[in-house]
Structure formats: structure tokens, C-alpha cells
């Protein structure tokens, strides 16, 4: 298009959800965000202005082109929002909460720790932890007529926390300390979400000392991790250190050197980045795996297809990292699960300067709510989007035409740094679980709804029955 055509084109005006309606919607939004946002898109189209909680102006979009513009094409103009920055009070200034040149410097340092080869090195550890979790369940099932009912979210939360904690910190924490760490993280996050969702209660929280209490929990969390990091540093610096340090993600952070100065990270930064890995790498994978269990229990034919492929490729042996490319069915099931239930269901950004997207004027300060769940459920990109069909992700299946119609790990330079780690972990769990068990849906248990908090988790836990094969 010629420049004067562009100039002649009138600016696009976005539909505005009226403030009174946003206010009325804010209760609906708190109770059922996915239903409420779906209704807004149905009425106002792919992109609309609304007031979050009736007060905060925001642009909600499920337009893949606009999502790509914000996350990738003009990413330099978009920073994390105040919501995310507020989280750093509790989880520090690591990759997830950082921005600008400092983020880039840190990202360059941390990213090599997640390359394929490093993840391959962690796959054995992942498998040990999966075996430790499934072994006792197999024994219980054997004593119980061949099957055991387990709460899916609790199982996956414990499993993924152990995987990420041991990948970062090896075997250094005792079981009781790991449980304490997990409890601290859960409590702190739940509190933070509350302060964002119901900000009008913050005066009450302050009055009751809830902020002080959670600041103290944060201090305890940092002290716990800090003590361990200092011990590790002291051990590797000691003359004639007895054994090589463990090959874990913490060691990667300690050994990394800035390109420009050749210096290592300051200890407080190592702590920030290690803590971010625990936070970012835990709940997301736990929720994806919980939904995977849910879907496999409700679609036994898909579980059988994974079992058949696994038997054909592996015979009776356990998978190694090198086998994973030949175990595609498990991977497609994981990918399709994250389409239906993207753990990061909404990503936010704020415009640093005025911008333009296809005639849409974006003033400095615009807050974007990039609605990944909406993208993944749009019938223009996905045939029968509510159906669980892992074969959509087979290499010969048609792909959606819009590049950002599927973005469970985000996109652009801030694409999830743990993508390869997470896919490996989830594929291994799926294969190992289905090698040992049939996954059954207990008769009479109602279907499970999603509860979108920071991540999309199930509303309450649910059981699956694991039957020994
Ligand atoms: C199913 C699992 C996971 C999902 C769905 C997921 C999703 C995402 C998404 C959508 C982002 C981008 C957020 C944004 O742009 O604002 C992100 C960033 C990030 N993720 Fe993940 N993630 C997963 C697992 C992991 C794991 C296992 C780790 C670590 C081991 C991890 C570490 C991170 C970090 C550090 C960032 C920030 C990257 C940056 O901004 O440079 N994630 N993740």
C-alpha cells in the first residue's frame, strides 16, 4: 500500500465495553473469567477496550496479528505490566519480572542453561523423580485389587515441584525442606493473586498485617535458598574441593559469565534467577500435566494410541531423551492439552511509546491483555476447538494459518526459556505413566471446570483412577 493511502486511511477505532458494563462484568469476570471474556469477544469482536475490575483501562485481544505485533514484531515497545512488576516484591527481579537492557543481559546468561543438550542431561533426573512418584502408587494399586484413586492436581504439583527443585538445586534439600519451600511459594502466590483480584480489600489486608506476614514468608524463602547457594559457592571455592559440583541449573547460574565484563552474577541475582525458575517452572507444568491426566482419563482411545506407539518404539524398556522424537503421540497429546488449557492463559504488556498496528493507534501506556486462551479456542483457527484431538499436532496435519494462533509458551524474544525443559518433562511423564497404568475416570465424578488465576488450574482437585497394566 502506498504511503499516502496509509495516511488517507482513517484510524481504526476499537469498540469500547462501557465502564458501567465493565463494572457489572467485574463480578462475572472474577467468578468465571473465561465465560465473561468469551461473551465480550462474541459481542465486541477480536479486540476491545475494557476496564479490568471496572477501573483499569485495558485492551483485550485475541487477534493473532496483534499478539504477534506486541510480543514479536515491535516487542521493544512493550514491557511487562505493573501487575507482573508487583509480583517481584515477592519473587524478586528474575527473567520473568525483569525488563529492558537488564532483562536482555540476564536472558543471554541464563538461556544457554536450557539448550537441548543441557535438558538432555536433566532427563535422567526427571525420570528418577517420576519413578519415585509412580512406584508407591503402583504398590498401593497392587495391594488394592490393581487400582488406586489419586487426586490429579496434588500428584502433579508434587511431582513437578520435585523435578524443578532438583533440576535447579540437585539433591541438596531434604524432603521436609522441599515441602516447606513448596508451601511458602504457594502461600505467597495465592496472597499476591488476591491483592490483584480484589485490590479494594488491600486496606483490610494491611490492617490485619497480611502484607507484613507475607513479606516475612518471602524473607524466609530467600533465606532458605540463599543459605544453600552460599554453601554451594563456598564448597566449590574451597581449595582441593573433593568432588566436581553437581551439573544442575544452579551451577549453570554460578558458572555463567557476562559477555561484556567476564564477571559472574552477584549472589542476590543468582538467588533471583533461581527463585524465578522455581516459580515459572512449577505451576505451569503442574497444571498442564493435571489437564493431560484429565483428558486422557476422559479419552481412553488417545491413551491407548500413546501406549501402542510406546510399546512399538521401546518394547519393555524405559524411554531415554533420545527416544522422545519417536514418541510423537505423547507429545501431540501434551501440545493439544496446552491448546485446550493453556497454563499461561493471559499475557500482559504495556506500551512504552505511541504505536500503530494496521491503523489502530496505540497510545503510550496502553495495557494489553493478550488472551492466549481465546486464540486457542477460536473456530477460525481450529476445527471444532472444544474437541481434544492430539492428531492436530502431527507433522502432516494442517497448521493454523496465523503464526500466533497457538502460543502456550508466549512468543518473540521473551518466549518461555523453559520450553524444551517443559516439553521433555511432560512427554516423559505421559509416557512413563501410561507404560505403567491405565488412566480411568471414576464413574459419577462431574466434569472439571478451569479456574484461571495466574495460571489456568482446575477448580478444585479431582481424582483419576490408575489401574496397573
Ligand atoms: C507447561 C509449562 C510452561 C508453560 C505453559 C510456560 C509458559 C510461559 C510463557 C507464556 C511465558 C512468557 C510470558 C510472557 O511473555 O509474559 C514464559 C516465560 C518464562 N518461563 Fe515458562 N512455561 C512453562 C514452563 C517453564 C519451565 C519448566 C521453566 C523453567 C525451568 C520456565 C521458565 C520461564 C521463564 C524464566 C520465563 C521468563 C522468560 C523471559 O521473560 O525471558 N517455564 N513461560
Boltz pocket constraint, residues with backbone or C-beta under 6 A from the ligand:
constraints:
  - pocket:
      binder: B
      contacts: [[A, 95], [A, 96], [A, 98], [A, 107], [A, 164], [A, 276], [A, 277], [A, 280], [A, 281], [A, 282], [A, 284], [A, 285], [A, 288], [A, 338], [A, 342], [A, 343], [A, 344], [A, 347], [A, 348], [A, 407], [A, 408], [A, 409], [A, 410], [A, 411], [A, 413], [A, 414], [A, 415], [A, 416], [A, 417], [A, 418], [A, 419], [A, 421], [A, 422]]
      max_distance: 6.0
